[in-house]
């Protein structure tokens, strides 16, 4: 295989999923805690923790997804131009169930980076809660297809 005179040697390496595993566990703990919030705890502090853990778990998730696709499909075929293309390709390869929720996760992640206000925080928190089962599916599929 070559692209612009560059030769590629096909090398299959297993991805190190330990960072994503830890991030998912940490994120899940924050979500579980927020769902069982004691009355004497400030809810906005817990919400902000869930949002922060969503951010880094999302970042690790999509970057590992991109790496898996490049390693397992090949560089020419696996050059998604946008994250939406990446998520569509991931769904085609059965790494995620449906790309549509991942579009929303990406939008929520971008909202955090733009402006922080109460309305955005509520929106991102609500999306983050929906992200947990989706990222667990991704992690499971990456583990099963990581050779």
N, C-alpha and C positions, 0 to 999 in steps of 0.2 A: 504494500500500500504506500502511496506517496501523495503528498500535497505540496505543490510548488517546489518540487525537487527534494523534499524531505522524506526520508524513509522512516516508517514506523515499524517497530518490532512489537508484535503482539505479546503482551505480558499480562498475565492474570494474577492479581494480588488481592488478597482479602483486605477489605476495609477494616480499619480499627473503629469499631462501633462503641467502644467503652465510653467515650465522651457523650454520645447521644443517649446511651443507657443511663448514665448518671443524670443528665439533664432531664430526661423524661421522669425519672424517679423523683428528682427535686421538684419538678413542675407538678407532678401528681400529688406530692405531699402538700404543696401550697394550695392546690385546688381542693383537696380533701379538707384541709384546715378551714378554708373559706366557706365550704359547705356546712361545716359544723362549728361555726364561729361562736365562741362564748360571748355573752352580752357585754362584758366589761372590756372587750377589745375594740379598738378603733377600726372600723371596717375598711376605711380608706387605706390604712397601712397594709392590711392583708391584701386588698385589691391590687395595690401597687406592687406587692411582692409577686402576686400571680402574673401580672402584666410583665414584670421584669423577667420572670422565669419563662414566660411564653416567648419573649423576644429572643433569648439566647437558645431556647430549644428549637424554635422555628429556624433560626439562622443555621444551627448545626444540621437540622433535618434537611433543608433544601440543598445545602452544600454537599452533604453526603450523598444525597439523591443524584446530584449532578455528577459527582465523582463516580458513583456506581455506573451510571449510564455511559460515561466516557470509557470506563474500564471494560464494560461488558458488551457494549454495542459497537464501539469503535469511534475514533475521532471524527471521521467524515459524516457518518450517519447521525452522530449524537451531538451535533452542535446546535442546540436550541438557541434561538435568537433572543427569546424572552423567557421570563419565569413561567408565563402561561404555556409556552411551547414545551418547556421542561415538564410541567405538571401533566400536560396532555400525553406526552411520551411516556411518563412514569405510569400513567393509568393504562396505556396500551401494553406496557410491560408488566402489568399487574402488581406494581409496587405500592400503588395507592388505589383506593376503590373508585374515586371519582375526582376529576380535576377541579370541578366547580368550587367545592369548599376551600380548596387550596388557593384559589384566586382571592377569596374573601380573607383567608389567613394572611396572605401577602398584603392586601390592602390595609388590614388592621395593623400589621407590623409597620407599614409606611405611615399610618396615622400617628403612631407613637413617636416616630422620628420627626414629624412635622411640627406639631403644636401640642402642648399638653394642657388640657383643660378638663373640667369635670365631665362634659358631654363625651369627649373623645375617650376618656378613661373608662366610662361606663360601656361604650361601644366596644372598645378593645377587650375589656374584661369579659363581656358576653361572648365575643368571638373566641377568646382564649379558652373558655370553658369547652367550646365545641371542638377546639383543636386537640385536646388531650386524646380522645379515642382515635382520631385520624393519625396522629403521630405514633401512637402505639401500633397501629396497623403497619405503618411505614417501617418502624423498627423491626417488627416481626418478619416482614417480607425481606428486609435487608439481611437479617440474620439467616433466614432460610435460603437466601440466594447469594450468599457471600462466600464464594469459593475461589 
